[in-house]
Amino acid sequence: MKIAKDTAVTLRVKVSDSTGKLIDDGTHPTVYLHGGYENTFPKIEAALEGQEPGFQFTMTLPPEDAFGVRDEALLTTIDKKNFPPGVKVGGQLQGRGEDGQDRVFNVVKIKGPVVHLDANHPLADLTLRITGTVVDVRAASAEEITHKHVHGEHGHHH
């Protein structure tokens, strides 16, 4: 079967940064719903359109086509007294940014009474080198299409 809109695509993907530092070794396959559902980067979808299992690809994605350019406006601080107990540096909090958007904040530093948070994706500003292989392609179920993501093993679980 060829990759087309509303197919579930299983990939093995290795990801490294521009210096060659490994970010994901591809040990665990990833599955996404193909066809503009924002389950993978648009450049990857474009490269895989019409391909079949066994297809191999290598691409370099600049930050604009990957996790975005770092935005200093997404850095903020909160008073430690307003900070939930048990969350430490490296942890994450969900909340609203100053723009009113729901965001995930990474705890980057706790200094005295101040907690420093960063809502940028941890891989923002990185150029990524992606090497992958299409492992499987199947028709997506009606439920997967309705939910806009793949279910089951390596997919989304409800």
Phi, psi and omega per residue, in radians:
M1 nan 2.484 3.125
K2 -1.626 2.634 3.099
I3 -1.256 2.187 3.122
A4 -2.669 3.074 3.127
K5 -0.931 2.422 3.097
D6 1.160 0.602 2.950
T7 -1.947 2.582 3.051
A8 -1.647 2.130 -3.034
V9 -1.978 2.210 3.067
T10 -1.801 2.226 -3.110
L11 -2.171 2.635 2.847
R12 -1.934 2.114 -3.004
V13 -2.300 2.263 2.975
K14 -1.793 2.375 -3.137
V15 -2.209 2.288 3.036
S16 -2.363 2.858 3.083
D17 -1.514 -3.101 -3.049
S18 -1.173 -0.289 3.106
T19 -1.594 -0.081 -3.115
G20 1.671 -0.029 3.121
K21 -1.169 2.174 -3.094
L22 -1.234 2.249 3.101
I23 -1.803 -0.713 3.103
D24 -2.478 2.191 -3.054
D25 -1.486 -0.030 3.092
G26 1.340 0.213 -3.139
T27 -1.049 -0.739 -3.112
H28 -1.751 2.195 3.125
P29 -1.138 2.727 3.068
T30 -2.098 2.529 -3.128
V31 -2.197 2.385 3.098
Y32 -2.438 2.765 3.076
L33 -1.592 2.044 -3.061
H34 -1.448 2.465 3.026
G35 2.232 0.539 3.068
G36 1.487 0.414 -3.139
Y37 -1.578 0.091 3.126
E38 1.089 0.605 3.092
N39 -1.627 -0.162 3.048
T40 -2.670 3.034 -3.124
F41 -1.183 2.428 -3.139
P42 -0.951 -0.632 3.139
K43 -1.158 -0.583 3.082
I44 -1.200 -0.809 3.109
E45 -0.995 -0.781 -3.126
A46 -1.066 -0.734 -3.123
A47 -1.195 -0.492 -3.069
L48 -1.614 -0.260 -3.134
E49 -0.903 2.203 3.089
G50 1.444 -0.043 -3.114
Q51 -1.490 2.948 -3.094
E52 -2.221 2.931 3.071
P53 -0.915 2.445 -3.106
G54 1.735 -0.305 3.133
F55 -1.121 2.306 3.112
Q56 -1.983 2.547 -3.125
F57 -2.546 2.671 3.018
T58 -2.387 2.322 3.103
M59 -2.598 2.727 3.051
T60 -1.990 2.198 3.141
L61 -1.963 2.072 3.031
P62 -1.202 2.881 -3.096
P63 -0.887 -0.671 -3.097
E64 -1.071 -0.479 -3.119
D65 -1.781 0.044 -3.120
A66 -2.091 -1.966 -3.065
F67 -1.670 0.179 3.041
G68 1.603 2.928 3.085
V69 -1.510 2.431 3.131
R70 -1.014 2.327 -3.120
D71 -2.060 1.912 -3.104
E72 -1.096 -0.363 3.106
A73 -1.201 -0.220 3.136
L74 -1.600 0.125 3.036
L75 -1.626 2.439 3.113
T76 -2.655 2.950 3.065
T77 -2.279 2.678 3.007
I78 -2.368 2.744 3.061
D79 -1.200 2.407 -3.124
K80 -1.022 -0.536 -3.135
K81 -1.151 -0.369 3.098
N82 -1.668 0.083 -3.046
F83 -1.563 2.322 -3.135
P84 -1.101 2.466 3.127
P85 -1.152 2.588 3.057
G86 1.554 -0.270 3.123
V87 -1.497 2.319 -3.068
K88 -2.140 3.052 3.048
V89 -0.962 2.321 -3.063
G90 1.681 -0.258 3.113
G91 -1.406 3.096 -3.125
Q92 -2.306 2.623 3.069
L93 -2.268 2.571 3.010
Q94 -1.799 2.490 3.129
G95 -3.021 -2.973 3.119
R96 -1.875 2.382 3.060
G97 -1.363 3.043 3.132
E98 -1.090 -0.350 3.107
D99 -1.493 0.012 3.124
G100 1.494 -0.061 -3.137
Q101 -1.417 2.476 3.022
D102 -1.159 2.358 -3.095
R103 -2.479 2.764 2.969
V104 -1.821 2.167 -3.134
F105 -1.838 2.281 3.041
N106 -1.602 2.307 3.098
V107 -1.394 1.961 -3.071
V108 -1.785 -0.412 -3.128
K109 -2.857 2.513 2.988
I110 -2.153 2.009 -3.085
K111 -2.237 1.882 -3.114
G112 1.041 -2.221 -3.097
P113 -1.532 0.175 -3.035
V114 -2.091 2.354 3.073
V115 -1.892 2.216 -3.138
H116 -1.710 2.194 -3.097
L117 -2.084 2.626 -3.139
D118 -2.385 2.094 -3.141
A119 -1.640 0.058 3.022
N120 -1.209 2.593 3.029
H121 -1.093 2.486 -3.132
P122 -0.999 -0.409 3.135
L123 -1.769 0.213 3.076
A124 -1.048 2.550 3.107
D125 1.361 0.019 -3.135
L126 -1.697 2.402 2.927
T127 -1.472 2.246 -3.061
L128 -1.899 2.414 3.001
R129 -1.861 2.123 -3.048
I130 -2.088 2.207 3.078
T131 -2.140 2.218 -3.076
G132 -2.582 2.937 3.084
T133 -2.355 2.346 3.028
V134 -1.340 2.079 -3.108
V135 -1.610 -0.726 -3.068
D136 -2.690 2.645 3.041
V137 -2.412 2.276 3.091
R138 -2.497 2.818 3.058
A139 -1.191 2.370 3.089
A140 -1.319 2.632 3.091
S141 -1.328 2.828 3.102
A142 -1.039 -0.676 3.134
E143 -1.131 -0.731 3.112
E144 -1.090 -0.732 3.126
I145 -1.133 -0.757 3.111
T146 -1.071 -0.729 -3.111
H147 -1.450 -0.203 3.086
K148 1.173 0.493 3.045
H149 -2.809 2.813 -3.135
V150 -1.405 2.498 3.086
H151 -1.835 2.937 3.020
G152 1.530 -2.803 -3.061
E153 -0.960 2.239 3.136
H154 1.200 0.013 3.101
G155 -1.901 -2.754 -3.087
H156 -1.489 2.471 3.093
H157 -2.015 2.323 3.121
H158 -1.712 nan nan
